[in-house]
Amino acid sequence: MFERMSLGGQEIAPALFLAPMEGITHSAFRRLLSDYGGYGALFTEMLSAGAFLQEKTLESPYTRRRPCEGKVIYQFGASGREDLEAVLRKVESLAPDAVDLNLGCPAPKIRAHGWGVSLAADFPRLRTVLERFRRAWPGTLTVKVRLGDDPERWREGFLERVRLFEDLGVDAMTVHARFSGEKLKRRPRWEEFAWIAARTRLPVIGNGDICAPEDLVRHREAFAPLAGLMLGRIAVVKPWIFRAFAGLPVEPPDHAELWDRHYRYLLEDMPPERAFGRLMDFTYYYAKNFLFGHELYRGVQKARTCEEIREAALRFLEAGPTPNRGTGVSFT
């Protein structure tokens, strides 16, 4: 499954995507994933359309890219108040393989900006923003959505937006199979993928707690109608995971070396005061590889500098911690 797909006339092979994740999918993490490969395209973090105009794009860890990363899709959060035409002219200089509009993030601060699910819920504003994106951006345009706000009456509104996407020339949509108010502890509704894919000519990319190739086997009817898969936090836990989904050989990682390599990549791309929080975020998820991984995260929480984080993390990792052999990972 998911050997390849066509996205705006270009082939993505395999049809496996890294999800945009705040504080995670910066240039250093994308570089780390490129060391292992197995994916078809990587997403940036969600970029503020307004702030993007002030970014030094070839230097910023949010926007810079290395040739080793392969295909990179730049995702934006926008409300329509921004100079979107200037944003899209500027991003064109980075030669993105696609531009994505976030319509699925439900975080309160994102709603407050009028981005994410706030934009998705405001149909007239959504139409205007998409029209401006499509006029200003000649390349591949995608959107990332959730199912909607109302678990009882979501289908009509969802299909209304899908028709809009089709009419305005969107090339594909990623569906995170949860409703806007549902947290990660609520299981994703993978069973809705087939219903959605049957009602649109757009390629549909599935997203939401897809953690192991075994998920595809156990839920084949749900995933078979999809054009591609998007992996999120499991790729932070296991940066080599795309190889497993792509059917490539997976060598047992040296967990300490991998963590330390990510540390070095981070400090090459950003100053310590900015890298500190990103190290904490990465270590929180990476700790899930171990049976007593909470001890790793508890140890680094006492750190006050990046070097102290490194000392605490390597002390745990070089001691030969017991691996967590389960395929399921909880993100609550």
N, C-alpha and C positions, 0 to 999 in steps of 0.2 A: 504493500500500500504506500501511496504518496511518493512514488519514485520521481515524478515530475509534474509540473502544471504550467499552463500558459498564463502569464500575468501581464496584461497590457501589450501583448505581442512578443514578450520576452520569455524565455524558458527559465523556470526556477527548478533546479534539480539538486537534491531532492526537494519536495514540496514541504519543507520543514522550516519554520520561522522562529526566531527568538522574539519573545514579547517585549514591548517597551515597559521598563520598570524604573520608577523614580529611585534615584540614588544607586542604581545597579548597572544599567546598560550604558554606562559612559564608555569612553574610548579604551580605557584600560581593561575593562571586563570583556569588551568585544574582542580585543587583542588576545586575551586569554582563551576565549572560545575558539579563535582562529587557530590556536596551537593544536586543537583536537579535530576541528572540522566536523563534517557530517550534516551540516545545516545547508539550507538553500539561500537564506537571506537573514540579516540581522536588523533589528529596529534600534533606533536611538531611544533615549528617554523622551518622554513627551516634552517638547520644546515650547516655551511661551512664544507665541507669534510676535508679540510686542517686544519682548526682550531680545529676540533673535536679531533684530535690526542693530542692536548695540554690540553683539558678540563679535569677537575676533575669530572668525569661523575656522581658520586654519590652526589656531592655537587652543581654542576652548576644548576641554575634555568632553563637552556635550556634543560638539559638532565636528571635530576633526575626525578623519578616518585614515586608516592605513591600507595600502594595497592588499595586505594579507587578510583583511576582513572579508573580501569578496563583495557581494551585493549588500548594500546598506539602504534602508528605507528610513527617511526622516519623518518623524511624527510631530504634529503640531497640535497644541491646544489653542483655540481661538474663539472669540465671542462675536466677531464681526466689527468691533470697534477699532481694530487694528488696521494699519495700512497693509492689507493682505497682498496687494499687487506688488508692493516693494519687498515684502517678505519672500514672495515666490520668485521674484527676479533675483534676489540675493541667493536663495538656496540653489538656484539653477547653476551657479558658479561652482557648486560642490559636486555636480554631476550625480545626484542621487538616483538610485535605481527606481525609486517611487517616492511619492509624498503621501502621507497618511493623515487623515483628520480624526482626532480622538472624539468619539461620541459616546464613550462607554464608562469613563472614570466617574465614580459616584462620590469621591472624597469631598467633604464639606468645603475645603478651601478651593477646590476645582469648580464646584457649583457656584461659589461666591464670585468667581471670575466670569461666570457665564459660559464655561467650557464644558466638555464632557457630556454627561447626561442632561445637564441644563440646556445645552444647545440642542441636543436631540429632541428634547421635550417641547421646544419652541419651534413649531413647524415653519412659520413664515421666516423666522430668522435663519433657521437651518437651510431653507431653500436659497436665501440670499447669499449666505456664506458659501454654500457649495457652488452656486453660479459664479461667484467671484473666483473661487479656487479653479474651477474648470476653465474660465476664460483666461486666467493669468498663467496657468500651468499646463503646458502642452504634453507633458509626459504622463506616466502611469499614476493614477490617483486611486487610493484605497481609503476605506473607512473602517473603524473598529467600533463595534456597538455591543450593548447588552440587549437582553430580551425586551426590556421596557420597565415600566414602573408598577404596573398592576398585574399581579399573577392571575387574576380571574378574567381580565378582559384585555389582554395584551396583543392578541393576534391581529386585529384590524389595524391598530396603530402601527404595529411593526411592518405590516405589508404596505401601508401607505408610505412609509419611509423607504422601503425597498423599491417601490415604483419610482420614487423621487431619485434614488441613487441610479436606477437604470436610465431614467429620462435625461439625467444631467451628465451622463458619461463616466460614472464611477466604474473602475475596472474590476474591483473585487471588494468583498467585505469580510472582515473577521468578526466572528460572533463569540463573545464570552457568554457561556450558557448559564447565566444567572440574571436575576432581576436587580434593579438598581439598589434596592434596600437590603439585599442579601449579602452577608459577610462570607468570608472564606470558609467558615466552619459549616456552612450549609452546602451540601453536595451540589455540584453543577448538574444542570438538566440536559445531559448529553442526548437524551431521547428526542429533544426538539430539533436536533440538527437535520434529521431526515425530512421533517415537515418543512423546514425553512428552505433547504436545498431544492425541494420539489417545486417551489413556488417562485423561483427566480432564475434568470439566465446568467446571473453573476456567479463567478466562482466563490464558494463559501469556504473560509478557513476556520476551523474549529479551535476553540481556546477554553481553558478552564480546568485546572487540576489534572491534566493529562501527564501522568508521572512515569509510565513504563510501557514498553511495547505490549506487555500482557493486557493492558487496558484495551488495546485495539482488538485483541483476540477475544476477550470476554464480552466486548460490546460492539462486535463487528457490524451489526445492523445500524447502529447509531453513527459509526464513523465512515462506513463505506460510501455514502453519498457525498462526502466532503471532497474538495479539491486539494486541501492542504491542512496541516496541523501547525498550531502555534504553541510552543512550550514556554512556560514562565519560570516560576520560582524553582522548579525542579532542576533547571539549568544552572541555578546558583548553587544548589546543593551538590550537583554532579555536573561540572562543566564539560564532561566528556559524554553526556547523555545522548546528544544528537547522533553519535556514532551507533549507539544501540538501536535507535529508531531507524537509522539508515541501513541497518544490517551490516555494518562494518566491524572489523575486529576491535575489541575493547580490552586494552591492557590494564591490569590492576594499577591504579594510580599510587604514586608516592604522595600521600596526603600532605605531609609537611612541606615537601618541595613545591607542590602546586600552590599551597597557601602563600608561601614565601615569594613565589614568582608573581602572583597577583599583587602582593605588597610592593614589589619592586616596580611593576608596571604602573601602579597607582601613583607612586611618588615620582615617577618620571613625568607624569601628565598633570599633576596638580600639587600645590603647596601642602605641607603637612596639615595645616588647619582645615583645609577642605577635604583632604584624604581621610582624616580621622573618622568622620561619620560614615564614610563609605566602607572603611575597614570594619567598623562595627556591624553595619548592615550585612556585609558579605559573610562575616564570621557567624552571625546569628543563623543564617541558613546553612552554611557549610558544616556547622556543628551537628546537624541532623544526620550526618553520615555515621555517627557513633552512638553506641548504646547509652553512654553516659555523656552525651554531647552537651547537656546543660552545664556540666562542669567547665567545659571550654568557654562557653559564653559567659558564665559567671566569673571566670577568671579574668577575661579581657575587660569586663565592666569596671574593674578597679583601676584600669589604666588611665593615665592622664595625657599621654603622648602616643604618637604612632609607634615609637620604638618600644614603649612599654606594652602596647598591644602585641607587637611582634614577639617580645620575650615571653609573654603569657601564652600566646597561641602555640609557639614552637615547643614550649615546655610540655604542653599537653600532647601535641601531635607527634613529637619525637619519642614519647614514652610508649608508643605502640597501643593506642586506645582500641577497645573492642569495637569492631565494625557493627553497624546496624544492618542486619541482613535482610530486613523486610523491604518489599518493593513499594509499599505505601508510605507516604510522607504526609504528616499533618502540618498545615500552615496556620493553624489557629494561634 
